[in-house]
Amino acid sequence: MPDPSNVPTPGAPARVFADRHIGPAPAETAEMLKTVGYGSTADLMNAAVPASILSAPGQSATLDLPAAIGEAEALAELRDLASRNRPTTPMIGRGYYGTLTPPVILRNIMENPAWYTAYTPYQPEISQGRLEALINFQTMVSDLTGLPITGASLLDESTAAAEAMTLARRVSKVKGDVFVVDSDVFPQTLQVLRTRAEPLGIEVVVADLTQGLPEGDVYGVLVQYPASSGVVRDPSAVIAEAHERGALAVVAADILALTLLRSPGDLGADIAVGSTQRFGVPLGFGGPHAGYMSVGEKLRRQLPGRLVGVSVDDAGKPAYRLALQTREQHIRREKATSNICTAQVLLAIMAGMYAVYHGPDGLRAIARQVHTRTAALADTLAQRGFEVLHGTYFDTLRVRVPSADRVVERALEAGINLLGVDQGTVGLSVDETTTVDDLEKVLAAFGEADRGAERGPVSVDGDADRLPADLARGVDYLTHQVFNTHRSETSLLRYMRRLSDRDLALDRTMIPLGSCTMKLNATAEMESITWPEFAGLHPFAPLDQAAGSVSLIRDLEGWLAEVTGYDAVSLQPNAGSQGELAGLLAIRGYHRSRGDDHRDVCLIPSSAHGTNAASAVMAGMRVAVVACADDGNVDLDDLRAKIAKHGAELAAIMVTYPSTAGVYEDTITEVCRLVHEAGGQVYVDGANLNALVGWAKPGEFGADVSHLNLHKTFCIPHGGGGPGVGPVAVRSHLAGFLPNHPGQPEAGPHTGVGPVSGAPFGSAGILPISWAYVRMMGGDGLRSATETAVLSANYVAKRLEPYYPVLYTGANGLVAHECIIDIRPLQKASGISNEDVAKRLMDYGFHAPTMSFPVNGTLMVEPTESENLAELERFIQAMISIRGEIDRVASGEWDAEDNPLRGAPHTAEAVTADEWNRGYTRAEAAYPLPSLRQDKYWPPVGRIDQAYGDRNLVCSCPPPEAFEL
Ligand SMILES: *Cc1c(COP(=O)(O)O)cnc(C)c1O
């Protein structure tokens, strides 16, 4: 029955996008306001937010943004921007290659909300589909790299190399600080390594590895395989020398080349890193793509990022979940070995599916085609009198020419991007999209070196082999059944559907995860990212081919500056964690530019997200923890004491605002003042910006720098654990210390700290999502989104308060955009933990709120503005019903162990089994609320045994027999 208040009156203007994005209709908002006790959302905001930080105290501020437009108009503007891009055939190489995304994967994963709106699989029982897809990815990378333990993705190849550089330092027995890097490495990787090495005191030494390792206290070495110039050299001698000297060997390997070449593991490497972009993931002007890292058994506890492993559920069935420390990596804070949180799950799933679809033979055939076409090009160029620099190669050539500019220009006229290496050298890389016609065009662009040279057509000899014979791959790969089953589209389609059906994503239920802002990812926002004009651009293409994307990037930078009150924004960091690092590096650069090299202490409240401390350590800072008072706020006395203690060594404070406790602390301006007076800088973690947009601006209320999470506040979907974008925004005095990029002067200030991502503009391919959100919301829409998010959180808090204590509140008993529900008192009375509640929510068809962050034993609920009242109530009713169940345990009516909370989640198999000997009924297990009889989600596995999986670590596809009944 449609709610009459939702039906537009005839002749009324068409609904604006903000009304679609914001869940509650006006009548629902009014009802919620009544429950919370305010007359308007503006009144609520003015009561909740301290006046000292409001942009326009007592009233609502206006944001200076273009007026909102509708979905059709925004898409038309995006079409216009797209038409200003001129994607050409990308033969630039350097780690980014043309690829054919199988349409069945494009539409049914990349464009499918069942996959892209999922959250990181912290609740494994409702994430079995994406966990299986990720274990396929891990198995694929492990097989190809010859190293048994692979993580579930890293952010890109360059940052994966940086993670390997620090991993090697942790475990090497050599006490030195020298990390040797192959002189024939991708230039962006070298620069990212330098950015990351400098604050840690690591000395990056570039060396021609054909001469062996240089002298010095070398603790690790990185070899590019095949090299950036295309040559394929056997790295085993360097690896052996490294091992003799106690150093670790990292091989940055091309994933497609590995189908033909001996694997890094086989050659003795300790760590392999790289990108899986060319396995079907569009270029997207630089990203997002899944980086990978794989390691030997001995290093498995050192792996950064997440690792999917196999365990068993309560019925003994195999079940996937995040393994080892990777579930809660950030709890280790400053002792964490990496700050990676959001990674590249969606892209890893795509790359894994590409391998599932093609299988080992298909991949090998693609690699053979790439290789033979490269060889044909090399041979023909040689026949025409050109010097091809290397005799061995996989897909990349370096060719001596009289004028590189002229060849590059002529190729461009034919629609092909080549690489001008230097004045006399052209580089080119062949990929699976390269046609024989492309080869002819490339040849035409080169012309002829000798007048008398033969001019026959290019001939593609299927047997050409220019890989060194002793590097030929002998070991099989992708022998597991999953890579040898789904050859037809029907079969793959159904496999992907089967997997996504196991998972709960936003297309089925609200995901009230505090701190994660799981809001609507509107279709109109998503639609343009797979348009070829955005998706097909190479990150190192000349900028005049990317005029539309650059214009979009500049728009978004400007809009985010307006929203946050900062002066400059860099979109390069490809996750929040990377934005944190970039922001702290800016602070470090600023202090050093003023001769304050000794300022290296970063104050971090005890309630902070774990990435904060981990990033501070990566930025070369020492972490000092500031206590939080009983009300969750930063303890000002302790802050004063810590400032006094560290004095002139104070570099910064890193606070989240509103705090991770979900309240607007009224002391924030005082915190800023105290730190500034002591010469420190203020970093405000912007993960909670959804509580501020349109009402308060960190850049105006005292902060110097923030990172934002476009995958939280600005509608980029979470992708099951990535992609993300973590822009860093700064006030003008820090602007000169933002990230930049060696390959693209327009990507940042020339005085910048170097790149923090491999690509100049980071994950540029998904920026149209946030662009479209801001464009369609306008300033007023964004402001009402904030108001509704705060209203919804307060509504949930108010409704649940009679059943669960709400842990922290701020002014007037109000919370910000999320609220923490305390399960500990109930646990004392009943033994039922927050985890039991989380698992029981699955039986009710919900994804649990955030568990035990920032306080153990609690659940943090963030409803966001996108959920309507009916969905909020569905959640509230589930929570109320669960409270009733807890009471039945507390009263002894249900046994402390044998009850539906401890038994949750319940699978269909368990509930329909012939035998049922639990102390509650089947209906109580499966249908605790009548509404569930209409719409029931069945968790595919029961409660997973975490400890079992860690004791018996398996992190590649288990054999099919493991699933036998
Ligand atoms: C999400 C989050 C981060 C980290 O962001 P990623 O994109 O996952 O790296 C940092 N701080 C807070 C408070 C967060 O909620």
The ligand as an SDF file (V2000), in Angstrom:
LIG
                    3D

 15 15  0  0  0  0  0  0  0  0999 V2000
   37.2290    3.6610    7.4190 C   0  0  0  0  0  0  0  0  0  0  0  0
   38.0860    4.4000    8.3510 C   0  0  0  0  0  0  0  0  0  0  0  0
   39.4590    4.6060    8.0850 C   0  0  0  0  0  0  0  0  0  0  0  0
   40.2320    3.8890    6.9940 C   0  0  0  0  0  0  0  0  0  0  0  0
   39.7740    4.0250    5.7230 O   0  0  0  0  0  0  0  0  0  0  0  0
   40.1360    2.9420    4.5970 P   0  0  0  0  0  0  0  0  0  0  0  0
   39.6250    3.5230    3.3640 O   0  0  0  0  0  0  0  0  0  0  0  0
   39.4750    1.6880    4.9780 O   0  0  0  0  0  0  0  0  0  0  0  0
   41.6170    2.7840    4.5700 O   0  0  0  0  0  0  0  0  0  0  0  0
   40.1570    5.4440    8.9330 C   0  0  0  0  0  0  0  0  0  0  0  0
   39.5760    6.0050   10.0100 N   0  0  0  0  0  0  0  0  0  0  0  0
   38.2710    5.7900   10.3180 C   0  0  0  0  0  0  0  0  0  0  0  0
   37.6740    6.4220   11.5410 C   0  0  0  0  0  0  0  0  0  0  0  0
   37.4930    4.9750    9.5050 C   0  0  0  0  0  0  0  0  0  0  0  0
   36.2120    4.7390    9.8170 O   0  0  0  0  0  0  0  0  0  0  0  0
  1  2  1  0
  2  3  1  0
  2 14  2  0
  3  4  1  0
  3 10  2  0
  4  5  1  0
  5  6  1  0
  6  7  2  0
  6  8  1  0
  6  9  1  0
 10 11  1  0
 11 12  2  0
 12 13  1  0
 12 14  1  0
 14 15  1  0
M  END
$$$$
